Amino acid sequence: MQERLLLIDDDVRLGAMLAQYLGEAGYAVTCAHTGQAGMTQARQSGWSLVILDLMLPDADGLDLCRQLRSGPTADIPILMLTARGDATDRIIGLEMGADDYLPKPFEPRELRARIKAILRRGLCDPQRLPPLRFGRLEIDREAREARVDGVVRDMTGYQFDLLAAMAEHAGRVLSREQLLDLVKGESLEAFDRSIDVHISRLRAAIEDDPKKPRRILTLRGAGYVFARHQDGEDMA
């Protein structure tokens, strides 16, 4: 299947040249010349990679990178371009989740090589677990972090395992025995005695109001259920 690339760059001439060059290499390239147009395009499904210029007429590229790293676009690889020579921009961009960085001016062959390398990394890592997202809550199973509104919430390793297990079975009622089967690493007997405490601490970490939970719900006499729809998500 042909790889689809989204180029967000206000340089129309450069965009046309790269679209032709990469097109001849077998890629399908779509150009967007403003940040707003780029984000609109990015939210459409099917992109293999976003090539993002940091200097745009209507938006800061670093802000766009941050936006791309949330919501439905979070898993799209990003290659950043810039004419600015400040290493700080490169470091910030990579910390925000960009996969690579190429300063302008550059040779088209180098851009093509970097694109191939990024896409190859994705193909070579089929076991990578994508983040789980429920409204404002993001559960990053690779980094073993839970974030609400992008802020990491404190919890123990066992509590993260418990949260991830429930999230992977969102919408299903899980008894304590089922949770014990899903969560590994701690003595099951010890865990069983403290499972309600773990749930309480998880609620304190991720709920807006732990006394009125909307993410981890209790079904008296049955167990717990992790809400599939949270923070006003569309239930259709």
Stockholm file with secondary structure:
# STOCKHOLM 1.0

chainA/1-236         MQERLLLIDDDVRLGAMLAQYLGEAGYAVTCAHTGQAGMTQARQSGWSLVILDLMLPDADGLDLCRQLRSGPTADIPILMLTARGDATDRIIGLEMGADDYLPKPFEPRELRARIKAILRRGLCDPQRLPPLRFGRLEIDREAREARVDGVVRDMTGYQFDLLAAMAEHAGRVLSREQLLDLVKGESLEAFDRSIDVHISRLRAAIEDDPKKPRRILTLRGAGYVFARHQDGEDMA
#=GR chainA/1-236 SS CCCEEEEECSCHHHHHHHHHHHHHTTCEEEEECSHHHHHHHHTSSCCSEEEEESBCSSSBHHHHHHHHTSGGGTTSCEEEEESCCCHHHHHHHHHTTCSEEEESSCCHHHHHHHHHHHHHHHHTCTTCCCCEEETTEEEETTTTEEEETTEECCCCHHHHHHHHHHHHTTTSEECHHHHHHHCCSSCHHHHHHHHHHHHHHHHHHHCSSTTSCSSEEEETTTEEEECSSCTTCCCC
#=GC SS_cons         CCCEEEEECSCHHHHHHHHHHHHHTTCEEEEECSHHHHHHHHTSSCCSEEEEESBCSSSBHHHHHHHHTSGGGTTSCEEEEESCCCHHHHHHHHHTTCSEEEESSCCHHHHHHHHHHHHHHHHTCTTCCCCEEETTEEEETTTTEEEETTEECCCCHHHHHHHHHHHHTTTSEECHHHHHHHCCSSCHHHHHHHHHHHHHHHHHHHCSSTTSCSSEEEETTTEEEECSSCTTCCCC
//
